Amino acid sequence: MREFRSKLRILLIDDNSDHLRGVKELINLESNYEVVGTTTSAHIGINLIKKYQPDIVLMDMNMPEKDGLHAIQDIEKLELNTKVIALSGYDDADLIFRAMKIGAKGYVLKTMASAQLIYAIDEVAAGKIYLPSVLSSRFFEYFQNTFKEETKLSESENLLYQLTSREEEVLDLLTQGNNYKGIAKKLFISETTVKTHVNNIFQKLQVNDRTQAVLYALNNGFANKRKAKMAV
């Protein structure tokens, strides 16, 4: 557990040395925070983080050698409870989404007023997420669209969605350990019809036998899919 510190400790990583100096001076003049280190290299920055264990890292996204996204991932792996605020000259929704997805707690444009940077640090230091209003609506719109596309993709790739309702019933009973005769009795159909459904299931799931079919079902959320359908 870290010892108590009277000042929040900040480390700056930015390949633009002029911007780096400007941000350092801003923090020193406009806040009670302490800048413990600055560097124009992400590789050096990671080592400085290990050494100083800062509370906040301001991380430039557009870096040579190692970009900001990879640097954030490396910082997260250190498990130091260091919070990262992404700095960028780009208001690209995809970049914002990826930065926040891998662990950034804030995203600030370099063109924004100095007061907003200090406010962003205040918010993140207080355990909040910071996105300026000019970016937040764009970020959430992108997030919603991306989530919808990922859901569609996962459903299209999951072969279970090709099964008919009757085939789902048969597969459900197979996963419960029923044999063909037992399935026929429970569904009030002939064993021949059960075998036809089972063969169709094998073809659609691209498996060769009952065991493979059951394993595919269990590994691809079949139980949850059935529960959701039964609840409707």
Helices and strands as residue ranges (DSSP letters): E 9-13, H 17-30, E 34-39, H 42-52, E 56-60, H 68-78, E 83-88, H 93-101, E 106-109, H 114-125, H 133-157, G 159-162, H 165-175, H 180-187, H 191-205, H 210-219, H 222-231
